[in-house]
Amino acid sequence: MNDRGGKHCEGVTPLHDAASCGHIEVMEALLRNGANPLSQTDVGESVYECLLKWRLRTGGDLDSQTLKDCLNMEKKLSDSMKKGV
C-alpha cells in the first residue's frame, strides 16, 4: 500500500501516483486501505502537493463534480497534515 517503488521511482507511492493523475476515487480506496496520507517522495513532495499540482495543470478545465471531489480531497489531506495523522 505504501510501496515507494524501486530505486528509479523516487519514492513515489501509489497514492502519489493517483494524486498526480487526479484519480480521486483511487485515492479514496487507497486511503481506506491504509495508504499513508503523510508520505513524501524522495524530494519531499507530499500527496497534497501532487493533487494540487494536478488541479492547477488542468487549467480549471474540470466539471463541477470533479472539482468538488478534488477540493474535498485536498481538504482531507490538508487536515491530515495538520493533525499529523
C-alpha positions as CSV (number, residue, x, y, z in Angstrom):
1,M,0.0,0.0,0.0
2,N,2.8,2.4,0.8
3,D,5.4,0.9,-1.6
4,R,7.9,3.5,-2.6
5,G,8.9,1.6,-5.7
6,G,12.3,0.7,-6.9
7,K,15.4,2.9,-6.9
8,H,14.3,4.8,-10.0
9,C,10.8,5.6,-8.7
10,E,12.0,8.5,-6.5
11,G,9.8,7.4,-3.5
12,V,6.5,7.8,-5.4
13,T,3.8,5.7,-3.7
14,P,0.6,4.5,-5.3
15,L,-1.2,7.4,-3.5
16,H,1.2,10.0,-5.0
17,D,0.7,8.4,-8.4
18,A,-3.1,8.6,-8.1
19,A,-2.9,12.2,-6.9
20,S,-0.7,13.2,-9.8
21,C,-3.3,12.0,-12.2
22,G,-6.4,13.3,-10.3
23,H,-7.8,9.8,-9.6
24,I,-9.8,10.8,-6.6
25,E,-11.7,7.5,-6.3
26,V,-8.5,5.6,-6.4
27,M,-7.1,7.8,-3.7
28,E,-10.2,7.2,-1.5
29,A,-9.7,3.4,-1.9
30,L,-6.0,3.6,-1.1
31,L,-6.7,5.7,2.0
32,R,-9.4,3.4,3.2
33,N,-7.0,0.5,2.9
34,G,-4.2,2.1,4.8
35,A,-2.2,4.3,2.5
36,N,-0.3,7.0,4.4
37,P,-1.6,10.5,3.5
38,L,1.6,12.0,5.0
39,S,4.0,10.1,2.8
40,Q,6.5,12.2,0.8
41,T,8.6,11.4,-2.2
42,D,12.4,11.4,-2.1
43,V,12.3,15.1,-3.0
44,G,9.8,15.9,-0.2
45,E,6.7,16.2,-2.3
46,S,3.5,15.4,-0.3
47,V,0.4,13.7,-1.7
48,Y,-1.4,17.0,-1.1
49,E,1.1,18.8,-3.3
50,C,0.8,16.2,-6.1
51,L,-3.0,16.7,-6.1
52,L,-2.8,20.4,-6.0
53,K,-0.3,20.5,-8.9
54,W,-2.6,18.2,-10.9
55,R,-5.6,20.5,-10.4
56,L,-3.6,23.5,-11.4
57,R,-2.3,21.7,-14.5
58,T,-5.9,21.2,-15.7
59,G,-6.2,25.0,-16.0
60,G,-9.7,24.9,-14.5
61,D,-11.0,22.6,-17.1
62,L,-12.8,20.3,-14.6
63,D,-16.5,19.5,-14.4
64,S,-18.2,20.7,-11.2
65,Q,-18.3,17.3,-9.6
66,T,-14.6,16.5,-10.2
67,L,-13.6,19.9,-8.9
68,K,-15.8,19.4,-5.8
69,D,-14.3,15.9,-5.2
70,C,-10.8,17.3,-5.7
71,L,-11.2,20.2,-3.3
72,N,-12.7,17.8,-0.7
73,M,-9.7,15.5,-1.0
74,E,-7.3,18.5,-0.8
75,K,-9.1,19.4,2.5
76,K,-8.9,15.9,3.8
77,L,-5.2,15.7,3.0
78,S,-4.6,19.2,4.5
79,D,-6.4,18.2,7.7
80,S,-4.3,15.0,7.9
81,M,-1.1,17.1,7.6
82,K,-2.3,19.5,10.3
83,K,-3.1,16.6,12.7
84,G,-0.1,14.6,11.7
85,V,-2.4,11.6,11.0
